[in-house]
Amino acid sequence: MSGNNVQYCFEFSDGSEWRCDVAMDSEYQERSAELPEWTRLGFYQCSHCPLSTTEVNYCPYAVALLGPAKATADRPSHEPVAVSVNVRDREVRAETTLQRAMGSLLGLIGPFSGCPVTAILRPMARYHLPLSSPEETVVRAFSTYLLGQYLRDQHNESADWSMQGLRRIYADLRQLNLGMSQRLRASQKEDAGVNSFVLLDLLAADVGYALDQYEGELDESFGEFLSDASRKTE
């Protein structure tokens, strides 16, 4: 497996397995003719999608989800699964629910699918943390965005230290999660795929909430920075 790939392996309780490789150095390519109707761009198209149905036939994110959608079509979201993730020459293993494991995978697929809304998440996805918790997601989102602003500043471009742009990014992601859930709901008998996007939306909501109504959730973990700042003001 390429060093630029991440591999997810799902082991189901019935003994079957399913693997998915995500390449982090290329986008999914739109395939020819025989694609299901739910992958068409105009099928429950996200309300803020910048793509035009006159120029693009298929939703790039939906096309990238063909494999995961097929793997979960007949499986309930609460089904237990053992998942192993090979990323950056290390392996992460966990026993969890199908919806949580699939949500982690879908969050990685999106940025490299060719979807213009999720493309901004590529820097964060290149340092993918499988099955991240809400707190880890908030830290990674804040850290990645602020590092991006530092790099913009180093290149003499305007920097958004107040993170207003991050608010817009995660508001857009919440709209996208809704649209993709509608697509999958129309294509699947069971709810694993749909609920995976529900979990992604909850993570997006956590980031937005932390931006709008920060209540000190990270203060303890970053106490060294805060105590240093307080000493300087004494």
C-alpha positions in Angstrom: 0.0 0.0 0.0 1.3 3.5 -0.9 2.5 5.7 1.8 -0.1 8.3 0.6 -2.9 5.8 1.1 -5.0 5.0 4.2 -6.6 1.6 4.4 -9.7 0.8 6.4 -10.5 -2.9 7.1 -14.0 -3.8 8.5 -14.5 -7.2 10.1 -18.1 -8.0 10.6 -19.6 -10.4 13.2 -20.7 -12.8 10.4 -17.1 -13.3 9.5 -17.1 -11.2 6.3 -14.6 -8.4 5.7 -14.6 -5.2 3.6 -11.6 -3.0 2.8 -11.3 0.5 1.5 -8.2 2.3 0.3 -8.3 6.1 0.2 -5.6 7.8 -1.9 -4.5 11.2 -0.4 -2.7 12.3 -3.5 -5.5 12.2 -6.1 -9.2 12.7 -6.6 -11.8 10.1 -7.5 -12.6 10.2 -11.2 -16.1 10.3 -12.6 -16.8 7.0 -14.1 -18.7 6.2 -17.3 -22.3 5.5 -18.0 -23.7 3.0 -15.6 -23.8 4.8 -12.3 -26.9 4.6 -10.0 -29.4 7.5 -10.1 -28.6 8.6 -6.5 -25.1 9.7 -7.6 -26.4 12.2 -10.2 -25.5 15.8 -9.2 -29.2 16.9 -9.3 -30.4 14.1 -7.0 -30.9 15.8 -3.7 -28.1 18.2 -4.6 -26.7 20.1 -1.7 -28.4 23.5 -1.5 -25.1 25.4 -1.5 -23.3 23.2 -4.1 -21.2 25.3 -6.5 -21.3 22.7 -9.3 -23.8 23.0 -12.1 -25.8 20.1 -13.5 -25.3 21.5 -17.0 -21.5 21.0 -16.6 -21.2 18.0 -14.2 -23.3 14.9 -14.4 -22.5 13.2 -11.1 -21.8 14.4 -7.6 -18.1 13.6 -7.0 -18.6 12.8 -3.3 -21.5 10.4 -4.1 -19.4 8.6 -6.7 -16.6 8.2 -4.1 -19.2 6.7 -1.8 -20.2 3.9 -4.1 -18.1 1.3 -2.3 -19.0 2.3 1.2 -22.7 2.5 0.3 -22.7 -1.0 -1.2 -20.9 -2.4 1.9 -23.4 -0.9 4.3 -26.6 -1.1 2.3 -28.1 -4.0 4.2 -26.4 -3.4 7.6 -27.9 -1.5 10.6 -25.9 1.4 12.0 -25.6 -0.2 15.5 -24.0 -3.4 14.2 -20.7 -4.1 16.0 -17.6 -4.1 13.8 -13.8 -4.6 14.4 -12.0 -2.0 12.3 -8.3 -1.6 11.6 -6.8 1.4 10.0 -3.4 1.5 8.4 -2.2 5.1 8.2 1.3 6.6 8.0 3.0 3.3 8.8 1.0 2.5 11.9 -2.1 0.5 12.6 -5.1 1.6 14.7 -7.6 -1.1 15.8 -10.9 -0.7 17.6 -14.1 -2.4 18.2 -17.0 -0.1 17.7 -20.3 0.4 15.9 -20.5 0.4 12.1 -21.8 3.9 12.0 -18.9 5.3 14.0 -16.3 3.4 11.9 -18.0 4.4 8.7 -18.3 8.0 9.8 -14.5 8.1 10.3 -13.9 6.7 6.8 -16.4 9.1 5.2 -14.8 12.0 6.8 -11.5 11.0 5.1 -13.1 10.2 1.7 -14.8 13.6 1.4 -11.8 15.9 1.1 -10.3 13.8 -1.7 -13.5 13.1 -3.6 -13.4 16.1 -5.8 -16.2 17.8 -3.8 -15.4 21.6 -3.8 -17.0 22.0 -0.4 -14.9 19.4 1.4 -11.6 20.2 -0.5 -10.6 22.7 2.2 -10.3 19.8 4.7 -7.5 18.2 2.8 -4.7 19.6 5.0 -6.5 18.1 8.1 -7.2 14.8 6.3 -3.6 14.4 5.4 -2.9 13.9 9.1 -6.0 11.7 9.6 -6.8 10.6 13.1 -9.1 7.5 12.9 -12.2 7.5 15.1 -11.3 10.8 16.7 -13.4 12.0 19.6 -15.4 15.3 19.6 -12.6 17.0 21.6 -9.9 15.7 19.3 -11.8 16.9 16.3 -12.2 20.4 17.8 -8.5 20.6 18.5 -7.5 19.4 15.1 -9.9 21.7 13.3 -8.7 24.8 15.3 -5.0 23.8 15.0 -5.1 23.1 11.3 -7.0 26.3 10.5 -4.7 28.5 12.6 -1.6 26.8 11.1 -3.0 27.6 7.7 -3.4 31.2 8.7 0.2 31.3 9.9 1.4 30.0 6.5 -0.8 32.6 4.7 0.9 35.3 6.9 4.3 33.9 6.0 3.4 34.3 2.3 2.2 37.9 2.8 -1.4 37.0 2.4 -4.2 38.1 4.7 -4.7 35.9 7.8 -7.9 35.2 9.6 -6.8 34.9 13.3 -10.4 35.3 14.5 -11.4 32.1 12.6 -14.5 33.6 11.0 -13.6 31.5 7.9 -13.6 28.3 10.0 -17.2 29.2 11.1 -18.2 29.4 7.4 -16.4 26.1 6.5 -18.2 24.2 9.2 -21.6 25.8 8.4 -21.1 24.6 4.8 -20.1 21.1 6.0 -23.4 20.9 8.0 -25.4 21.6 4.9 -23.4 19.1 3.0 -23.9 16.4 5.6 -27.7 16.9 5.3 -27.6 16.6 1.6 -25.5 13.5 1.6 -27.7 11.9 4.2 -30.7 12.5 1.9 -28.9 10.8 -0.9 -28.0 7.7 1.1 -31.4 7.5 2.7 -32.9 7.1 -0.8 -30.3 4.5 -1.8 -30.0 2.2 1.2 -32.4 -0.2 3.0 -30.6 0.2 6.3 -29.3 3.3 8.1 -25.5 2.8 8.7 -24.5 5.2 5.9 -27.1 7.8 6.8 -26.2 7.7 10.5 -22.5 8.0 9.7 -23.3 11.4 8.2 -25.3 12.2 11.3 -22.2 11.5 13.4 -20.1 13.7 11.1 -22.7 16.4 11.5 -22.5 16.2 15.3 -18.7 16.7 15.1 -19.2 19.7 12.8 -21.7 21.1 15.2 -19.2 20.7 18.1 -16.6 22.7 16.2 -19.2 25.4 15.4 -20.4 25.5 19.0 -16.9 25.8 20.4 -16.3 28.8 18.0 -19.5 30.5 18.9 -19.9 29.7 22.6 -16.6 28.7 24.0 -17.0 27.6 27.7 -13.4 26.6 28.6 -13.6 23.0 27.4 -9.9 23.1 26.4 -8.5 25.3 29.2 -7.2 22.3 31.2 -5.5 20.7 28.3 -3.8 24.0 27.3 -3.2 25.2 30.9 0.5 25.8 30.3 -0.2 28.4 27.7 -2.8 30.1 29.9 -0.7 30.1 33.0 2.2 31.6 31.1 0.0 34.3 29.7 -1.3 35.1 33.2 2.2 35.4 34.6 3.2 37.9 31.9 0.2 40.2 32.9 1.0 40.2 36.6 
